[in-house]
Amino acid sequence: MRLLIGALPAALVTLSMAGGEEAHAAAIEGCRDLTPSGEAARPADRRLPTAMDLVRLRDVGWPASVALDGVSAIAVSPDGARVAFQIRRADPRANQYCLGLYVATIGARPQLIEVDAGGELIRETLTRTGIANFPTGVPKVITPHWSPDGEWIAYLKRRNGITQVWRARADGSAAEAVTTSEIDVEDLAWSEDGGSIIFSTKPGLRDTERAFDREAQVGYLFDDRFVPKASSRPFAYSPLNAAYFVVDLGSRNVRQATLLERQLVDPTSDPKRPPHAMLVATGRDSVAWTRARDANEYIPTTELHARIAQGPEFVCRTDACTHIVGVWWADDGQTVRFMRREGWGLSQLGIYVWRPGHGNPRRTFLTDDLLANCQPARSDLICLHESSGNPRRLVRLHDNDRIGTIIDLNPEFAGLELGKIERLKWRNDRGVETFGDLVLPPEHRPGQRHPLIIVQYDSRGFLRGGTGDEYPIQLFAANGFAVLSFERPREVGRLSPNRDGDELERKNMEGWADLRSVLSSLEQGIRIVVGRGVVDPKRIGITGLSDGTRTIQYALLHSTWFAAAAVSSSFEEPGSLIPLAGSGAEKSYVRSGYPARGDEGEAFWDCYSIARNANRIRTPILMQLSDDEYLGALETLAALRQHHVPSALYVFPGEHHIKWQPVHRLAVYERNLAWFQLWLGDKDQAPRRSPPDERNPGATPSDQRISLGMFHVAPMAPAPSKIPAPVDQCRAQASASTSASNRR
């Protein structure tokens, strides 16, 4: 059955978090506008953005911070005339995602066809310190797979808690499940004749979970399988065996895949793949690939190789062939196109052409914007594109390197009045390059000085909410804040070669070298914007997730700039970091320079621990954490409360390092705004609210208690002036502590 656009396209959305008739009706209603449509608003109709506008942006693929990594979210048809992709849109009212698979034509007048809708959000898992299948809140990239004849598209779809292979006709006339696996399908590929589909599962994960159920009857042995802050149940340990099968599309019979069929799903197992290849692109009879210059380096410098037909192998070792993030063959079969990071602080992307055996590569295109998931379509490239002021869209990069929009995923966004954005570039005290984007309120006037909010730690692509998307930049600007979206400088440990990740981290930790470098960059960026006279230096707030929280932790003890802070991860403390991370992670921490348990590490923690220095902290701190990480914040929170430092901790159930539930993101957005209005803004100004839903007057999905008076923080008790610890002394102490720990 075809799901007609405008009829009932998202009525089949499966509710994974909400139940009941009311929730089902809300889910249907919230997904009616999944398909991009409409025209941009007239200038007279423009309005300021709300939290709801940002939460409900349509997305394709991974966030900007990681969009250049991993598999592609778009797929071009065999004839090069169409492109397939999945759109997702958050619906906070139903606390779910609207999902739809689409096909767009690439011609002069692009058309958009919805070929399937519905399903549950599939989230990525990862392997960390030996633990497999660790949950995250990051959406899994759903890659469409075209059949050889271009008539069908196969893809992963999750319903009723299990992921299967589905296929849909490219014209939108039919969609159906292909597999009935008892285990989640992980990946898939078409057979060369298009008559069957090869797919993979991980039965080892199922078998391990069953073993855990048996072990539970006698109690779990606490070992490296545990991450205590995340779960009281052990996690599966890697590697997990994978299984490969073939389903015949005619009979639906399933059998084991042959080795050759398995290679279609897992190209890295193909013996014809060039040795040690990283990125690989194949042409008619040609292959191009990147490879490390030194295979012993942990993060190597790359070089580009190519072979045409049975000819010789050509190698490009110039600087232009480093930092490559994408490789394709041009239509002529003789020319390689590739994309690389370059420019100030690697902030730009360049497109190059190279004819192997005919000189060095030549750059044809350069941009500050983000181009991701690019795929060749005849002589052009089809890419996902973002700029600092515009969210994701599908574009066509013509062979003359002119960009044209195929589909604007969020046409309504043109009706919002955004703050002015300016790209800034600077060096820190080590000479390391970095950059950031200054965003001023839309109503900014010359001579005005605004409170400033720092958003970390990646400023590539659309300025949405920083890494983890919890600090809504344009919402802050609409409410009178200036924002500095800060790009973290390159790690100090990466400025020289490393054998492994432990060596890299030891260099970062030695004398707090990397945190000192980041803070130097951050403070220099602040001086630049303060020097322009647009920021009040006494009203500066800072935000961060993960590595950004580490930056805040160090900054609160070694800088006097910050009047308020908000974090999305727990701080690192001596009594909780390693015990709650588990014994597997403990080994990694100690190898990288942290004091081992039983080693008090006084010098280390005296220069870094918030809890040990709570009597010197005068910065109000808001913590909004997932329920599998909040335990790590209790040591900090207790110390802050003991010393009457204004602080608040909110715990979000069912979340992970990156929060994924729409209703939580909306609440996080609005509470962060309220927090900074409380401590940096006009105390009498209430935060702007998301407008009521016109289809359900009076109903708003966000927490109505989010207001300036909701935090119930105690008055700050008198305390000594905040005097940062002597940085040079801490550096010397940390060096001694690290050396002693490494000797152990």
N, C-alpha and C positions, 0 to 999 in steps of 0.2 A: 504494500500500500504506500503510495506516495504521500509525504507530509507536505501539504501545500503551504507555501508562504502566505501568511496573513489569515490562514484558516484556523488551524489548531496546532501550530508547529511544535510547541513545547509541552503539550498535554501529556506526553509520554515520559516527561522527566521523572526519574525515580527519586522519591524522597528518602535520603539517607540519614537525615538528622531530625526531621519533623514528622509527626504522624497525625492521623485524624482527618476528617473531611475538611475542616477549616484550613488546616495546613496544606492539604492537597489543592484546595481552591486557590490559596495564596500563591502556591508554587506555579500553577498554570498561569495565573494573572501576571506574576512577576517575570515570566519568560516570554510573554507575547512580543516583546521588543528585542529579542535576541538578534534577529536579522538586522544589520545596519540599513537604515533607510532615512529619508528626509533630507532636507537641505540645510545649509548653514544658516544660522539666525542673522537677521539684519543687524547692522551696527546699533540701531536704536533699541534693539531687543536684548542686547547683551547684559549679563548679570554676573555677580560674583559667584565663584564656585562654592559648593557646599561639600561636606564630608560624603554625602550620598553620591554626588557626582563622581568623586574619585573612587569610591568603593565599587561603583557599578560600571567602570570602564570595561569595554570588551577587550579580551586578551587572546593572543595566539602564541603558543610556545612559552619558553622560560622567561623570567624577568630579565631586564636589561643587563644586570650585573653579571649574569652567567649565560646570556643569550648566544655568545660566540662559541660556547663549548657544547659538546655532546651532539646528539642527533638533531636532524632538521624537523621542524614542525610543518613544513610545506613540502609538497611533492608535485612536480611537473609531469603532465601526461606524456606518453611515448611520442605523440605527434607534436609536442611542444606548444600546443594551442590552449591548454587549460592548466589550472593549478588547483590542488585540493588542500584543505586545511580544516582544523577544528577551531571554532570560536567558543570561548567560555565567558560567562558573565555572572558575577556574584549577585545573589538575591538575598540581602539581609533579612527581609521580612520572613522568608521561609527558611533562612539559614542554610542555603544550598546553592548549587551552581547550575545555571542553565547551560546546556552543552548542545552544540550542533555541528554536524559535518557539512562542509560547503565545497562547491566547485565554482570557480570563477573563470570566465573566458579571458584571454589575454589580448584580444584584438582591440581595435580602435574604440569600440563601444563595449566595455566589459559588462558582462551579465553575471549575476550571482544566483546560484541554484542551491537550495537546501536539499541535501540528499538523505540525511537522517538527523534525528534529534533525540535528546534524552540520555539517560545513563547517569551513573554516579562518578564523581571526581575520582580519578586514579592518582595516587600520590607516590612520589619517588621514595625509595628506600636506599640506604647506603651501607657500606661496610666501613667500620671504624674500629681501630685497635683490635682487629681480628673478629669482631662481632659482625654478623651478617644480618641483612634485612632490618636494619635499625630504622624506625619510622621517622618521617619528616613531614612538614607541611607544604613542601614544594610540589606543585602539580607535575605529574609525569607528562613528558612530551608525547603526544599521540601523533605518530607519523603515518599519514595515509600511504598505502601501497597500491599503485596502479597495476591492473592486469596487463599482460603483454599486448592485448588488443585494444586497451584503453576503454573498455566497456564497463569495467567494474573497479571498485576501490575496496580494498580490505584494510581493516583497522582494528584496534583494540577497543572494547566497550565493556563497561562494568555495570552489571545489574544484579540486584539481590545479593550483593556482597561477593561476587566472583567475576573475574575478568575473562572474557572469551574473545575469539576472533569473530568479527562480523564482516559482512560485505554489503555494499550498496551499489546500485546502478548509477553510473555517472550522470544520467539524466534525471535522477531523483524519483524514478518510477517504482523502486523496490529497495527494501533493506531487510536483511535476515541474519540470524546467528548461524555461524558455520561450525563451531565446535561446541561440545558439551563436556568439557573437561571438568573433573572434580577439583582441580588445582588451578590457580590463576595462570593464565597464559602470559608469558613474559615478552615474547617477540614473535615475528612472523615474516614470511616471504612467499612470493608466488613461485611455482614451478616454471621452468622455461617455456612449457607449452600452455600454461594458463589453466590446466585442467585440475590442478590441486594446489593446496596451500601447505607449506611446511611451518610448523610452530614449535615453540619450546616452552617447557615448564620446569619447575624446580621441585621434584618429588622429595628431595632431601630436606626441604623446609617442612613439608608435611610430616615426614618421618621423624624429624627432630621434635616437632611440637607434640607428636604422640608419645615420644619417649619422655618428654617433660611431664606430660599428664601422669605417666606411670611413676616417675620419680617423685611427683608431688605427694604420693601416698605415704612415702617414707621420709619426706623432707629433702629439700635441695641442698646439695653441697655448695657452699659459697666459694666461687672460684672466678676465673677470668670471664666467665659468661655473664656476669652480673654488671649492670650499671644501676646502682642503688637509687639514685635520684630519679631515674626514669621508670623503674618497675621493680616489684618484688619477685618477679618471675625471671628466670635466666633467659638470655637471648641465644639464638642459634649461632654457632661458630662457623666461620668460613674455612675452607670453601664448601659450598653446597653443590652437590652433583646436579647437573641439568640433564633433561631428557628431551629428545627431538622426535617429532612425529609428523606424519603426512596424512592429511584428510583429502580424500577424493571428492571433488565437488559434485560429481554425478551420483555416486552410490552412497556417499558420506561414510564410507569405510575408512577406518583409521589404522595405520601401521607404523612401525618404526622407520625413521628416516635413515637413508644411506649416508655415508660419509660425504659424498658430493652434495646431497640435498642439505645436509647440515651446514655446509659451507655457504649456502645461500642465505641462511639466517645469521651465521657468525662468520663474516668475511675474514676475521683475523686468523681463523683456522685454515684458510686456503693456502696450500703449499706454494701456489703461484704468486702470492703476495710478496712484494720485495722485502728482503730481510730488514728488520728493525724499522719498517716504515711507520710513520705516524699518520699524516693525512695522505690519502690515496685518491687519485682521479684517473679514470680510464676513458680513453677515446675510442675511435674506431678500431685501430690496431695499436694503440699507444697507451702508455701509462706514465703518470707523473706522481711523485711522492716527496714528502719531506722526511728528513732523517736528522738525527742528532750528529753534530760534528764530533762530539766526544760522548760515547755511550756510557761513560762512567759518571757523567754529571747528572745530578738530581733534576735540575731544571735546565736542560741543555740549550745551547745556541743551535738553531736549525740551519739546514741548507736544503736546496731544492734540486731534485733529480728528475730526469725525464728520459724516456726511450721511445722512439717512433718506429713502429713496426719492428723489424728485427735488426734495426740499426744500433749504433753505439750508444752507450749511456752518457748523457751530458749532466754536468753538475754546475749549479750556480752557488758560489760561495761569497758573493758580495753582500754588503750590509742590507741591500734591498731584499735579499732572500732569507732574512731572519724575521722572527715575530709573525710568521705566516699563520693565518686563521682560516683560510679557505683556498682551495685549488680546483680549477676546472679547465677542460679543453675547449677551445673555441671551435666554431663550426667547421673551420677548414682542416681540422685534424692535425695542424702543424704548429699551432700557437697555444701556449699555456697562459691562462689568466689566473691571477691569484690576488688575494687580499691580505694585507698585513697591518698590524698596529705600527704607528710611527708618530713623529711630531713630539711636541712638548709633553713630557711625562707620558708618552705613548697614548695621548688623548685623541689622536686622529686615526682614521682608516683610509688606506690608499689602495687603489686598484692598479695592477700592473699587467703588462703583456710581455711575454718572453718567447722568442722563437729559438728553441734549443739549437746550438751550433751557429747562431747568427748574432752574437754579441750579448750584451747585458740587458736585463729587463728595463722596460720603460714605463714610467707612471703615467696613467691616463686620467685618473680621477682621485680627488682628495676631499675628505669631508670631516667636520667635527661631529657629525651625526652618527647614529648607530645604524649599521646595515648588518643584518643577521640572517642566518639560514639560507643564504643565497643558493639558488639552483639554476643551472643553465637551461634556457629555453631558446632553441635555435641559436641565433647570434646574440641574444640578450641574456641578462641575469634577472631572475625574479627573487626579490628579497623582502624581508620585513624591515621596516624603517621607522626610526623615532628621532625626533629632535628634542632639544631641551624643553621646548614649549608645546610640543605636539605628541600625543600618544601614538601607539603603534598603528601602522597602516601597511597594506600590501602594495609594493611598487615594482616597476619595471625599469631596470637600468639598461638603457638601450646601448647598442654597440658603439654609439658615438658618446657614451657616458652621460647621457641626459636622463634625468629621473622623471618618470611619469607615474602618477597614482593609478593603480588598478582598482583597489577598494579602500575607501576610508572607513576604518572599523568603528570610528566614533565621530560621525559627522556632527552630532549635537555639541561636541566640545568646542566647536568654533563659536558657539553662542555664549561662551564664558569669558569674562573679563579677567585676564591674568596679570600678574605682576610682571614688571619689566625684568628681563634676564640679561645678565652680562657675564661672559666668560673671563675669568681672571687667571693669570699665570704667575708663579713665583718660585723661588728656591728657598730651602731652609738653611740652617746654619752649617750643614754638611755639604751644601751645594746640590742637594737632590731636588730634582724638578717635581713640582706637583701643580694642580690646578683646582679650581672651584668655580661655582656659579653663584653670583650674587643676585638674589631676587628681591626687588623692592615692592612694597604694596602698590596695587593699581592706582590708588589715590595719592601716591607720594607727590609732594611738592618740594621745589628747591628750598633748602634750609631746614627741612624736617629731619629730625633724628629719631630713629625708631629703635625699640628693643630688638635684639638680634637673637636668632635661634640657629645653632650649628646643627646640620643634619649630615650624618656620616653613612658609609665611608666610600661610596662609589657615586660619581657624578656623570655617568655616561648615559646617553639616551634621555628619555623623558624624565623630567624632575617630578617624581611622583611622591615617594615617601621614604627615600633613602634605602639602604640595604635592609631587607626584611619588610619594607613598605609599612611602617608604623608611624611615620612623622610627616604628615601631609603638607608638603611645601607650599602649594598654592592656597590651601586653607589657612595656613599661618599668615601668608601675605595678605589674603583677603581680610584678615582680622587685624591688620596694622603692624605686623611684624616684618622686619627684614630677615632674610634667610641666607645663610652661606652654606650651599651644598658642597661638601668638602670631599675631595678625592684623596684617599690615603696615598702617601708617597710609597714608592717601591720599598720593599723590605730591605733593611740594611744587610741581612744575611744573604740576599740575592745579588749584592754588588760584587761578590766573588764566587767562584765555583764551589759546589758542595757535592759530597758523595751521596748524601741521603738527607731526608727531612730532619733527622735529629741534629745533624751538623748545622743545617740552616738555622734551626731554632736556637741552638747554642750560641751562634753568632748574634742572633737577635737579642738574646737574653743577657749576653755578656755586658756588664756595666749598664744594663737597661738601654742598650744602644738603639734598638728599634723604637721603643716607646719614647725615648728622648727625641729621636728623629721625627716621629709623628707629631709630638707636642710642639716641636720647633716649627714644623710646617703649619700647624694649626694656629699657633700664636702669630706667625708672620701674616697669615691670611686675615686674622682679626685686625692686626695693625693696619693693613691696607684698607679695609672697609671703614674702620674707625677714622683713619686719616682722611677719608673722603667726606667726612662730616655728615654721613647719613645714618650713623649708628650711635646710640648712647652707650658709652663704654661701661657704665655701671649696671646695665640691664642686658646681660648676655647669658643665654641658656645653651645647654649642650645636650645632645641626644645620641643614643647609639645602641646597637645590637651586636652581640658576639665580640668580634675584635674591636668594634666601636665602644663597647662597654669597658674593655681593657684600657682603651685610650682615656675614657672618662675617669676610671679608677686612678690612673697615674696622674692625670691632670688635676684632679681635686686635691692631690697632695703636693703638687709641684708647680701650681699656677694659681694666680689670684684673679683670673679673668671672670670666673663663672659664678653667676648669682642664682642659678637653678639648673637642675639636671633631671633627665628622664631616661631610664634604661629599659631594655627589653630582655636582658639576660642578667643572671646573678653575677655579683662581683666574685673575684677569686680571693678566698680567705684560707688561712692556715688550718683551721679546724674542719673545713667542709669540702674544699676543692677536691683533694685527692680521694678521701674516703667515699664521697658520693659519686665520683667518676668511675669507681671500680678498679680492681687490681690490674686489669689489662691496661687501662689508661694510665694508671700510676707509673708503670714502667716507662711509658712514652714521656710522661711529664718529667720524670727524674733524668732520663737520658738527655732531655732538652735543657736542663738546668734548674729545675725546681727542686727545693729541698725534699728529701725523702721523708716519709713518716718516721717519727722517732728522732729525726734531726730537726731541732726547733727552728733552725734557719732564722735566727733573730735579725741578723743584718738584712736578709732578704725581705722578710715580712714587715720590718719596721719602716721600710721605704716604699711599701706597696699596699699593705693591708688597710682597708677602710676601717675595719673593726678595731684594729690596734691603734688607730689614729682618730677615732671618733671624737675625742675631746677637742680636736683641732678643726673638725669639719663644721663649717657654717653654711653650707650649700644645701637647700632643700632638695630631696631626692624622691622621685616617683619611680616605682618599679612595677611594671606590668609584665608578668611572666607566665609561661606555660606551666601546666600542672606537672610536667615531667622535668622541670628545672627549678621550680620555686624553692625547694628545700635548700638549695645552695645560697639563698638570700637570707635565711633566718639568722645566721651568725651576724651578718651585717646589720640587719634590721634591729636585732636586740641591742647591739652596741649603739646605734644611732638613737634609739629610744632612751637608752640609759643616759645619754648625754643631751637629750632634749633637742635633737636635730630634727626639724620637720621632715617627715618621711611617710610614705604610704606604699603598701604592697597589695597588688591585685593579682589573683590567681585565675587563670583561664583553663577550664576543664577541656580535656580531649585535644589539647594543643601540643605542639612540639617547638623546636628551636625557631622555626618560621611558622607563624600562626596562619591558619588556613580557613577558619570558619568566618563567613562574611559578617555575621552579627557581632563577632568579637572584633573584627577589624574596624567596624564602624564605631564601636564603643572605645577602642584604643585611640582612634583618631580624635574623637571628641574629648576624651579625658586628657590627652596630651595638650590639646588646645586650652582646656580649662586650667590645667596646671600652670602653664606659662602665663596665662592671663592673670592668675592669682599672684604669681611671684615677680613677673616682669611688667605686666600691663597695668591698665587702669582698673583698680579693684572694684569700681562700680559698674564696669561694663560686662554684661553677660555674654557668654560665647554665642556666636551665631549658630543657629540650629538648622539641621536638614529640614526642608519644607515638608509639610504633611503630604502623604500620597493622595493625589487628586481622586483616585479610584476608591479610596477608603478614608474619607475625611476624618480627621481627628486621630488617626493611627500613625505612629512613627515607630520604626523598628528599634531605635536606639534606646539606651537606658535613660529615662527621663530624669534620673537623679543626678546626671552629670551637670554640675553647676559649680560656681566658684566656692560655695559653702559646703560642699559635700565631703571634703577631705578630712575634716575634724582633726587637724594637726595641732599639737600642743604648742604653746608659745615657746620660743627659743630661750633657753636659760642663759644667763650671763656666762661668758666663757672668755678665756684668754684670746687675744687677737690671733687670727689664723696666720701662722708663719710657716711657709713651706719648708720642708726638710731640705738641708743643704744638698743640692744636686750632686756636687762633686763628691761629697762624703758618701752619699748613697751609691754612687757609681763605684767607688772603691770598695765599699762593703759588699756590694752585689758581686763584684769580681771575685773577691775572696770566698764568698759563700758558694758561688758557682764552681769555682775550682775545687773546693773541698768536697762538694757534692759529687762532682765528676770522679774524683779520686776514689770515692766509695764504690 
